[in-house]
Amino acid sequence: MARTTAGTQWLLLVVCLAAAATAGAQPDSMGFISIDCGLPGPASSVDDTTKLPYSPDAAFTDAGASGNISAQYVTQQLGKRFLSVRSFPDGARSCYTLRPLVAGLKHLLRAEFMYGNYDGLGRPPAFDLYVGVNFWTAVNVSSPDAETAAEAVVVVPGDSLQVCLVNTGSGTPFISALELRPLKSSVYPQANATQGLVALARVNFAPTVATDVVRYPDDPYDRVWLPWLDATVWDTVSTAKRVLNVEADLFEAPSKVMQTAITPRGGNTSDRIKFSWSSWPQPRDPAPRYILVLYFSELQPLPGGSARQFYININGELWYPGGFTPSYLVTSQIYSISPMWGSDQYNVSLNATANSTLPPIINAVEVFSVIPTTNLGTDAKDVSAITAIKMKYRVQKNWMGDPCSPKTLAWDGLTCSYAISSPPRITGVNISFSGLDGDISSSFATFKAVQYLDLSHNNLTGSIPDALSQLPSLTVLDLTGNQLSGSIPPGLLKRIQDGSLNLRYGNNPNLCTANTCQTTKGKSKLAVYIAIPVALAVVIGLVVALFCLLRRKKQGSARNTVKPQNEMPDAPPQPDSEYMYSQSSLQLENRRFTYKELEMITNNFQRVLGRGGFGKVYDGFLEDGTQVAVKLRSQSSTQGVKEFLSEAQILTRIHHKNLVSMIGYCKDGQYMALVYEYMSEGTLREQIAGSGRSGRCLTWMQRLQIAHDSAQGLNYLHKSCNPPLIHRDVKATNILLNAKLEAKIADFGLSKVFNRDSDDHVSTNTFVGTPGYVDPEYQATMQPTTKSDVYSFGVVLLELVTGRQAILSVPEPTSIVHWVRRRLAWGNIDNVVDTQMRGKYDVNSVWKAVDIALKCTAHASVQRPTMTDVVVQLQECLELEEGHRHGGGTRGSFYTGSSSDPNFGYDNNTTECQSNDVSQTSTAFEMEHNFGKVSRMGRGPVAR
């Protein structure tokens, strides 16, 4: 066998090292990723306690410098992963990339830090930590020998996850270890795509060994349960038997943690278990919100006649409704459904009930703060492209983390666009004077939103890719000062000729231009390329001019003909560019009425059906006896000609069973009116309040059907009508009901067209809407979107559930959204449901409807569903209610309610409505802070 040369040996070594790095970057058989940051060489270290291998971090980051902590801080008990660190003295942001992962799965993420004076400066730093593009926590290392950890439960949005350290000017960021552990999607239900949980405390009360830390393998998720025992105030209770988790357990506390518990010393029932934590505001989170999880299990059989039952209070207020009794050798949890907030300190106390012969007991506790994870990363295709470019050219810039987000940390040389509800896009790339060499990467041709591309003054070689001409938004391409060769591609020449592209290509000696590239006949190829498009442009221009001339002549002769009967006369000029049709030539297919005819139809405007911003609505009858509603514009109306014409135009073009139909219109001098189909049951607001014309009270099935009808109407406006529309004034008084209680959306005077292909929002200069229904994001940006309608619809859905108005007085004006969220903190749906329905509903159906409404009214529009999603979800609510009606009439099996009768029958017939007291004051179940109780399913709470 021939000897290998030194070069070959070096190549083999590089390949082997690359293979080792790739292998180290993979999750292990359990899906764990464990990184020993700063560990030199290819070999892993093994943790003495968990026996888990920790990989070197070279395969996860390409920045920073490795170092070792000072010998004076190395102890026998110190974990190996704390011996080395990686620091990041350069750049504002430095990141680790963890892959491959499965998008949408839940993970526990933990970063660990021990300064150990690795840099000899004796100054522990402070810096920020990000998970992806969302702020995680501020890291403040208190002393050289302190072991600091940050832990979060998050949903991974893509096939990789980045953990970034951000320099805030308070010292060089560093890290000792980074760990990622996959979780079941069912555990920690409070963590979802829009919010994560940051661990503040995880305590195992009274472990058998006082210093014993429980983690993997006792906890299969490798959570770290720290010991806590104060022998001066607590006695311990323990068992060697296994403590079981219930089916579909939402937290899966390990048996080793649940095998020990604390109880007050001496077994006195008058003594309490007390503990607390303080609120920890940060600059990026000045009003932190918290999730609490308490773990209980009875560890010893109770003697005959004995009972253990206790109350759970927070800040002196009863949290769990009623006394709680732990189960024998089975884990029970009581936890917050939604976050609590607003206190400087949270004091938890457990005290025995009057019926209890034994004092309270507790096994473990977890406290989390809540972080939003709603910031969107850069468009995935843009990320792939710019990452490939970074790798190909070995770009030496601050290109770490997400390219565009957050805005303050966007990559040098990139310009990005930021839409409200879609990922940022890269619109400009400037990497001039960056030492690029080789050919122009094909990845540049995938930037569909790029307008400006500057590759000038590098050492690029080869030809110019014609694919660059296919970039739809590109207006400037600067290739000046490279070593490009060949000729300018025909696609780019065409873009130059039609004026859509400014190509700069000077100082490329080998590039063919009009003066340097000659054909065999001496003619310039560039001249030919330019001449042909010019000739075509001239021909096309002549054809267009001839067509316009003929059209003008035809229109001139048409002016002498009779105007169509249904054309609206004297239409004013178009007031703004947002108008969807030319109002000066408004064509309406519907009947045109004179003012005299309206007087006859309405019996001289005798009966008023309702009032609105446009004016009064009158009852009327056509010649054939058809009943109609006539909306006559008041002279004092704030809605003028523009809104009238807009609504008239819209109603002639949209046709859907859940949108009100227009029969005709009147524009007679100063009089303007719209004639609608008659909706005998009036507005939804009247029906909810019990003041409708029939005086009946809506059942839950009827309310659901009304919501489903209304959602279908809005979905048609957003998705199916042409052009699509944003309503902008969805509210209970703009939803009308006919004799069959079929709902129809009305009042389109404020509606706006949007371009479905480019975006789902419009820019306006005027803020419109009704207090209580207005999307807070629209209020802040002045850009209504389809999600603005979704928000308003969510408020209407809450009105249907609660029977209350969009703004309540309890005792001061309060949004129904806030009111419902606070009351639901107890997890009892009876606290919010309209009492006029008298408990005749399927509780799971109501829970699902409320969940839909709260998602619709999420503060950030990106968190809200589309109306298409809402229609589907409401259909499922209807099916649940229908199944309940035909299934025997018991209330939901997943619910522990406050009603005395657990077996309500179901009656679909309407009943007489009672007055609904919308000014009802808070009850004991409405607390300042939001807490909840244990829940097995998302639809409703359940006691374990």
N, C-alpha and C positions, 0 to 999 in steps of 0.2 A: 504494500500500500504506500502510495506516495506521501511524502511529508506535506503538511499544510504550511503555507507561507504565513509570515507574521500578520499580513493583512487579512488573510482568511481567518486566522485565529481570532483576531480582533473583531471581525464581522460576526463570527459565531458567538463571541462573548456578548456583543450588543444584542443579538437575537435572543439569547438566553435571558438576558436581563429584561428585555422587553416582555418576553413571555411570562417571566416571574412577576413583573409589575402588573400585567393584565390579570393574571391569576389572583394576585392580591387585591385587585379592585373588585372582585366578584363577591356577592353575599355568600355566606356559608350555607350549609344544608338546611339550617333553620331560617334562612333569610336575614340573619344578623350581619351587619357591617360594623366592625370594630377597628378603630384606627388609633394607633399610637403615634401621635403627632411629633415630628422631629426625629423619629427613630431612624438611625442610619442603616444602610445596607438593605438587602432583600429579605432577610429572615424576620419572622414574626416574633413577638414576645407573647408569653402566656401568663394570664393573670393568676396569681396564687390562690385567690378565693374562688372565682367562678370557673377556673380552668379554661376560659375562653381565649382563643388566640387573637392577638391584636396586630394588624398589618402595618407596615410602614406607610407613611402618607404620600410618598412620591407619586403614586398612581392616581391621587385624588386632587392634587393641586400642583401648579407650576410656578408658584410664587413663594416668597419668604425665605427664611434662613433657619436652619436647625441649631439647637443649643442644648446644654445640659444644666440642670439646676445645680446650685452650689452644694458642695459636699456637706456643709454644716446642716443642711435640711434633709439629708438622706437618712431615713430611719429604717429599722427592720420591719415596721408595720406599713411603711409606705408602699403603695402599689407600684408595680414596675412602670405603668403607663404614665406616672407622674415624673419619672426621672429625666425625660427629655421634653423639649417644647419646640414648637415652630413659631417664630415671630415674623411680623410683617412690617418692617420699617418703611417700606416704599408704597406709595399709592394710598388713596383714600379708602378703597375697598379691596379686600382679598378674600377668595372664596375656595371652598372645597366642593367638589361635585361628586355626589353619590349616585351610582347607577350600577346595573340596570334595576329599575323599580317598576311596579305596576301602577299605572295612573288610576287615581280614585281610591286607592287603599289607604288605610289609616296606619300611622306609624308613631312610635315613641322615639323621640330624638333627644339625645343628651350630649352636651358639651361640658368638658371638665377642664379646670384651670388650677395650676399651682405655680406661682411666680418663682419661688425658690431663689430669687436674686440671680437668675440665669445670666443677666447682662452685666452684673457687677455694679449697677447703678443704685440699688437699694430704693427704688421708687416704683412700687406696684402701680400699674396703670388702671385706667377706666376706659371703656370703649363700648360700642353698641354691637349687638348680635342680630343678624337678620336670618330668617328662614325664607329662602327665595327672595322675593321683592317685598316681603312684609316684615315689619319690625317685630323682633322676638322679645328681647329684653336688653337692659343696660347691665353690663358686667362691671362690677366695681370690686377689684381685688383688695381686700382690707389689709393683709399683711403677707410677708414672704412665705410663711409656713401654712397659710390657710388654703384648704382644698375647697374650691368654689365650683359649683355645678349649676348648669341651666338645663332645664328639661321641659319639653313641650310634647303635646299630643296633637298631631296635625294630619290632615288628609293631603296626600301627595297629588298635585295637579297633573303631573306628566310622568314620563318614563325616567326622569332623573330629578334630583333635588339638590339645590345649592345652599350651603351654609356659609354666610359671609360675615367677616369681622370688619367693622367700619371704624376708622380712626376719627375720634371726636376731638383731638387736640389735647388729650389728657394722658399721653403716654402711648408707647408702641403696643398694638394689639398682639396677643399671643394665645396659644391654645396647647393643652396637654393631651387631650384625648377627645375623640368624637365617636359616638355610638348611635346606631340606628336599629330599632327593633320593630318588626312588623306586628300589627295587632289585628284581631278580628274586627271586621267592620261594625259589629254590633256593640262592642265595648266602648265605654265613654261616649254615650250618644250626644253629649253636648258639643263634642268636637265634630265639625262637619266642613264642607267646602268653603264656608264663609267665616268660620271662626275656629281658633285653636285654643288649647288649654295649656297654660304655663304652670308647672308645679311650684307651689309655694311651700307646701309641707306634705310629707307622707310619713305617718307615725304608726309604729307598731307598739301598742301599750303592753308593758310588762313582759318582755321576752324572757325566756328561761335563763339565758345568760345576759346580764345587764348590758353588755357592750355588743351583743350580737346584731349584725346588720343582715337582714333577709334580702336576698336577691337570687339570681339564677344559680343553681337549677331549682331551688325551692319555689321561685316565681318564674314560670316559663317565659314571661315577657321581660324578665330582667329589670323589673322595677326595683328601686332601692327603698326599702322600708327601714327607717331609722328607729332605734329603740328609745322609749320614753317611760320612765318610772320614777315616781317621787314617793319613796317609802314612808315619808313623814305624814302623808295625807291619804295614800291609797294602799289597799290590800290587793293581792294578786289572786286570780282564779285561773286554773290551767287544766288541760286534759292531754293525754297522750293519744286519744282517739282522733280519727280524721274528721275534720269539719267539712261538710259537703257544700258545694255551690248548687243553687237551684237551676233548673233548666232555663236556658236562654239568659243566664246571668249577665248583667250589663257591666260588671266590674271585675268579676273573677278574682277576688282576693285569694291568695294562696292559703292553704290549710295551716301552714306553719305560723302565719300571722294570726289566723283566727283561733288558734289553740290556746292563746293567752288573752287575759282581759284584766281590767282593773275595776275595783269597787271601793266605795268609801271605807275607811278604817273602822273596824269594830262592828260592821254590819248594821249600823244605825240607819233606819229608813229616813230619818230627818236630815241626814247629811247629803250633800250634792256632789256630783262630779262637775268640775268647772275647768275650762281652758279658754284661751282667746288668741286672736291674732290681730295685728295692727294693719291698717290700710297702708299701702306703699305707693304713693303717687310718684310718677316719673314725668319728665318733661313731655314725653310722647304719649303718656297715659295719665293725665292729671286726675281722672276720676275712675280709678280701677274698679272692675267688677269681678265678683268672686263666685266660684262654685264650691259647694261643700258636700262631701260624701262621708257619712258615718257608717261604720260597720259594727254589727252586733251578732252575737251567737251565745245562747245559753250553753255552758260547758259542763254542767253537772246536773244530774236528775234532781228535781226539786222534791223535798219531802212532802208528804201528804198534807194538804191544807195550806201549803205555801204558795205564794204568787209573787212574781216580779213584774211590775208595771211602772212605767215612769213617763214623765212629761219631758219634752225637749223644747228649750227656750233659747232664743237668741236676742241679746240686748233687752232681756226682760219680757219679750213678747213670745207667746206660744207659737212655735213653728209647726210642729207636726200636730194635726188636729186630733186631740184625744190622747189617751195613754197608749204607750207602745210596749209590747211584750215580745222579747226575743224568742226564737225557735231553738229547740235543743239540737245541737250539733249540725245546724244548718245556717248558712250565712244569710243575714238580712242586711239591706242597706236602706238608708234614708238619705236623699240627696236633693240638691237644687235642680229643678227643671230649667229655670232661667236664672241669670246671674243676679246676685244681690249687690247693692252699691249704696253709697251715700254716707257711710259711717266712718269715723276715724278708727274705731276699734270694734271688733265683733266678739262678744262674750257669749260663749256657749255654756249652758248649764243643763244637767240632767237631774231631776228630782222625782222621788217616788210619789205615786198617786195615793189617795187615801185608802184605796183597796189593797195596796201592795204591802206584803209582809217582809219583803226583801228590798235592799237599796238598789239603785241603778247600776248598770254594768255597761262597759264599752270595750271593744277589741282593737279598733284601729280608726284612723281618720285620714282623709286627704283634703287638702285645700288647693284650689287652682285659681289663678287669675285668667281672665278671658282676653284674647288678642284677636283683632279682626284680621282675616286673611283674604280680603276682597281685592287688594291691589292686583292688577293683571300684569303678567309678564309680557314681554314683546312677542309679537306674532311669531308662531313657531317656525314658519318658513323663513322669515327674516333672520331668526336666531340661527337656524341651520346654515344659512348662507354666510352670515358674517363670521360664524365660528369656523367654517371651512376656509374662509379667507384668512382669518387669524392664523390657522394652522399652516396653511400653504406658504404664507409669506413670513411667518414667525414675527408677527407685528409686536414691536416693543412699545406698547402704550399701556394705559391703565385699563386694558380690556379684560376686566374680571367681573363675574356676576352677570346680571341681565343687561343687555345692551342699552335699553332705554329707561328702565325703571329701577328705583325711583328717579325722578327727573334730575335731582341734585347729584346723582351718581352715574348719569349717562356717560357712555364711553366717549373719550376724546375723539373728535373728528366726525361724530355722528349727529345728525339732526333727526328728531323724531316728531311724529304727530301723536296727539293724545285725544282720543274720543272718549265720551262719557262711559259707554257700555261695551267697548270693544278693545282688544289689545292694542298697545302702541305699535306704530309702524315706523320703520326706518325710511325717512324721506330724503336724507342727504348723507353722502359718504365722502369725506375729505381725508385721504391718506396720502397727500402729496408730501414730497421730501421725507419719505418713510423707509427708503432703502429697499423697496420692492424689486424683486428680480424674477425672471422666468416669464412665461406667457400670461396673458390676461385670463384669470380664472373664469370658468363657466358659471361659477356661483354668482357673479355680478349680474347675470342675466335673469336671476330669480327674484330680484328686488322689484316687485310690482308697484310699490309705492314711491320708489326713489325718483326724485326730481332733479337732483344735482349729484353728479359723480365726478370727483376730482382725483385722478391718478397721476397727476403731473409730477415731473421732476423726480422720477424714479429710474430704474434700469430695466423696464419691461421690454421684452422682446417678442418676436413672432408677429402674427397678423392681428388685426382688429376683428373680434367676433361679430358676425352679422346679427347674432342673437340679441345684441344690445339694442338694435333698432326696434325690437319687440317690447321694450319696456314702455308701458303705456303712459307713464307720468314723467318720463325723463325729458328735461328741457335743456340741460347743460351737461355736456360730456367733455371733460378736459383731459387730454392725453399729451399735453405739451411736455417736451423735454424727456423723451424716452428713447428706446432703440427699436421702435416698431418698424416692421417691414410689410411689403405687399401693398395693396391698394385699398382705398376706402370702400367698404362693402356697399352694394347697391341699396340695401335697406336703409342704411344711414344717409346715403345720398338723397334718397327720396324724402327722408325726414328733414334734411337740410333745405331741400327745394321748397317743401310746403311750409317752411317756417316754424315747424314744431320743435326743432332741435338746433341748438347752438353747439357745433363741434369745433373744438380747439385742438389742433394736431401739429402745431409748429415745432421746429427743432427735433424732428425725427428724421435723421439723414437718409434712412433707407426706405422711407414711406413714399409710395408713388402719389404724386399730385398731378395737376393739369400740366405743369411745366416739365415734369420729370418722367412720366409714364407715357410713351408714344406707341401707337400701334405700328404695324409694318408699313402702313401708308402714311405715317407721320401725323395721324390725327390723335388728338388727346382723348384717351378713354374717359377721363373725367368730364371733358366737354360733351362727349356723346351722352354720358349718363345724365348730365344736366339738361342737354338740349331736348331729349325725348320728353321728360316730365314737363318742361316749359311749353312744348308744342301741345301736349295733351291739356295743360292748364288753359291755354288760349282757346282751344276748341271748346272745352267745357264751358268757359266763360261766355263765349258767343251763344252757345245753346241756351244757357241760363238767361242771358239778356233777352233773347228772342221770346222765350217762354213768358218772362215777366211782362214784356210789351203786349203780347196777346192777351194775357190775363187782365192787364189794366184796361184794355179796350173792352173786354167782356164785362168787367165790373162797372165801367162807365155807362154802358147801355143798360145794365141792370138797375141803375139808380132811377130810371124812369118807369120801372115796373111797379106794381102794387106790392107793398110790404106785407109779408105773411101775417096772418091774423094773430098768431101766437107769439109774435116778437114783442118784446117789452120796449115801449117807446121811452125816449128821453132818458136813457140810462146814462149815468154820470161816467166820467173818465175813470180808468183803472187807478185806484188809489195807491197801490204798492205792488212790487214785483212778486209778492207772495201769492197774489191772487191767481187762481188756477185757470180761469177762462177770461177772455176779453169781455168786459162788461158792456162795452159799447155795442156789441152785436149779440147780446144775450138771447139765446134761443131756448124756449121752454116748450116741452111737449104737452104740458098740462093745460087745463082750461083757464082762460083769463076772465076774471070777474070785474065788473064795474063796482064803484062804491055803492051805487043805488041798488045793485043786485045783492050786495052784502047786507044792506039795510033790510031788504025783503027776506033774505034767508034767515037772518037772526031776529026777525020781528023787532026791528029798530034797536038791535043790540040789548035785548031785554034781560037775558039770563047769562050771568057770568059763571064760567066753569073754573077759572083760575086766573092767577096773575103771575107775571114774570118780568125779567129785565126788559123784554121787548115791549110788553104791554099786556092788556087783558085778553083772555081767551073766552069766546062766546059760544053758546049753544046755537045750532042752526039746522035747518032742513032744506035740502034741495027740492027741485020741482017734483022729482019722482018719489019723495018721501025719505030719501037717504039722510040719515042724521050725520052732521059734520061738526067739526070744531073750527072756529074762525079766530085766528090769532091776529089781532089788529095792532099795528104799531102805534104807541102813544107818542104824541108830539114832544113829551118830556123824556122819552126813552133815551137811555144812554147808548143803546144799540141802534145804529143808524142804517143808512142805505147800504153800506158795505156789508154788514152782517145779514141784512135782509136778502141782498142779492146772492151772498154766499150760500145761505141756507136754501134759497130757491133753486140755485144751480145744483147743489148737492142732491136735493130731494128728487130732482128729475133724472138723476143718473144712478142712484143707488136703489136697489130693490132686494129686500130681504124680509122674511117673515117676522123678524125681530127688530125691524126698524120701522118707525111710523111712516105711513104713506101720505104723500101730498096729492090732493085732488085738484087743486088749482091755486091761483094767486091773484092778487089785485095790486096794480100800480096805476093809480088813477090820480094824477096830480100829486098832491101832498099825501094822499092816502096810500098806505101800503099794508097788505095783509096776506097771510097764507091760510089756505083752507086744507085742513087735515081730515083723515078718517077719524070718526068719533071713537073715543076710548072710554067706555061707560064707567069703568071703575076708578078713573082718575089716576092720581100719581101714586107711586109706591110709598112715598112718605106718608100719605094719608092712610093707606092701608095698614102700614106698620103701626101707626099711632092709634088705629082703631077708629079713625074719624072718616073712613071711606063712605061712599054713598050707600053701601049695603049695610054698614055697621057691623060687619062680621070680623072675626079675628082669624088671621091667616094661620093655618097649620104649618108644621115643619115641612111636610112634603110640598105644600104649595109654595113656601118660601124658597125651598131648594129649586123647584121648577122655575120660579121667577128668576132666581140667580142664574140658572143654566140658560134660560132664554136670553137674558141680558148679556151674558158672556158670549153667546153665539153672535149676537148683533155686533158687539165690539170686535170680535174676532174677524167678522166679515169686513168691517171697516179697515182693519189693519192688514189683512192678508188677501182678500178676495176682490174687493171693489177696485175699479180702475178709474182714476188714480186712487191709491190708498190714502186713508185719512186718519188723523189724530183728532178725537172728538174735543178734548180740552175742557169739557164741563160735565163730566159724568157725575151724577148725584141722584139721590132718591127722588127728587122732584122732576128730574128729566127722564124718568122711566115710567111709562104709562101702561095701564092694564085695561084689557078689554073684558067683555062679559065672561069669557072663559078663563080669566086671569092669566092670559098670555101676555108676556111683557114685551114692550117695544121701546127702543131707545128713541128719544126725541131731542129737539132743539140743537140744530147743527150750525147755528149762527157764528160760533167761535171756532169751528173746525178748521183744520189746516191740512193741506196736502203735503206729503213727504215723498221723497224718491226712494222707493224700495230697493233699488239696485245699489245706491251709494250709501245710504244711512237711514236710520229710522227716526231722525229728529229734524226739526225745522228751527231756524233762527228767527226770533221776533224781537221787536222793540217794545211790545206792549205786554204787560203781565195780566193774564186773565185767570179766572177760576173762582171757586166758591170756598170761603174759609172752612177748614175742616176736611176738605177733599183734595186740597192742592198738594201735589208731589213736592216734598221739601227740596229735592235736587233741582227740579224745574224752577222753583222759587229762587234758588241760589244762582243758577246758570242762565236763566231766561231762554232755555232751549227745551221746549216740550218734546217728549218722545212718546212712543207707543207705551213705554213703561209708566209714563205719567197717567195715562188712562188706566193702566193696571192698578196703580196706587189708589186712584179714586174708586175703582170698582171694589178694591179690598175694603175700603171704608163702607161702601154700600152693603157688602156682604156682612160686615160686623153689625150694621144696623138691622139687617134681617135676623141675625142670631140674637141680638140683645134687646131689640125693640126700642133702642135709644137713638138719639140724634148724633150727628157727627161731632158736635161739641156739646159737652155736658157741663153742668154746674155742680161740683161735688167737693167743697162748696164754691170753688173758684173755677173759671172756665178750663176744661180739660178735654183734650182730644180723646175720642172714643178708642183710638188705637192704644194710647197710653193707659187708659182706664182698663181695657181688656187685659193687656199684658200684666198689669199689676194684680188684677183679680185672679188671673190664671196661675199666678205664682204658687197658689195652694194646690193646683192640680185638680180642682173641683169645678167641673163644667157648669154645675148648677149656679155658681157664683156669677155667671155672665149671661145665661140663657134667659130669654124673655119669659117672665112668669106667666104671661097670658097663654102660653102653650101648655101650661099645667102638666109638665113632665111627659107629654105624649110625643116622644121622639126616641129614635135610636141614638144612644149616647155616642157610639162610635162614629156615626154619621155627622153628628154635631162637632165632635172633636176634629174630624177631618176637615169640615168646613171652616172651623176657626183657624186651623193650621194653614189652610189655603189663604185665608184673609190676612193672617199675619205675615206670610211670605209675600203677598202682594204689597203690603205696606212696609216692607223693609226699607230702611232709610236710603240705602244705596240701590240704584236702579238695576245694577248688574246682578243683584241678589234676587230680583223679582222674577217670577215666571212670565212667560208670554201668555196672551189670551188663549192661544191654542192649548197650552198646558192646563190652563184654568178650566176650560171647557171639559177636557178629559177627566180632571180630578173631580169636578162637580158631578159628572155622569156617574162616577164611582160612588159619590155620596148618595145620589138618587138610588142606586142599586142597593146600597146598604140599608137605606130607609125602606125600600120596597121589600127587601128580604125580611126586615124586622116586622113589617106590617103583616106579612103572610106567614111569619114563623112563630107566632104564639104570643107576641106582645111583651116579652120580658125585656128589661133594659139590658144594655151591653154586659156581657159576661166578664169584661176586662175593667170593671168600674166599681168603685166603692163610693157611693154618693151620699148625700146628706138627707135624701128624702126618706120619710118614714115607711112608705110602702115600696118594697123592692120589685113588685110585680105590677107595673102600670099596664093597663090595657091600651090598645091603640085605636083611636077613632079618627078617621080621615075627614069626618064631617066638620064643618066650621062651627065655631061656638061664638057666643056673644062676647065681644071684647070688653074688658074692663079698662079703666083709665090706667095708663102706664106712668108711674111716677118717675119721670126722668131726672128729678132733682134728689133722688134717694141718696142719703149720705153713706159714707164708708161704713162697712161692717167689720167685725173682728177678723174676717177673712181677707180684708184688703189692707195690706201692710205697706209700710214705706219701702221696705226692701223685698226683693223678689226671691222667695224660696219655694220649694216644692217638695213632693214626697216621692216615694219609690214608684217606678213605672216599669212594667214589663214590655209594653208596646207603646209606640209613638202616639196612638190614638187617645189614650187616656191613662190616668194613674191607677195603680193597683197596689194593694197591700200584700206583702209576702208573708 
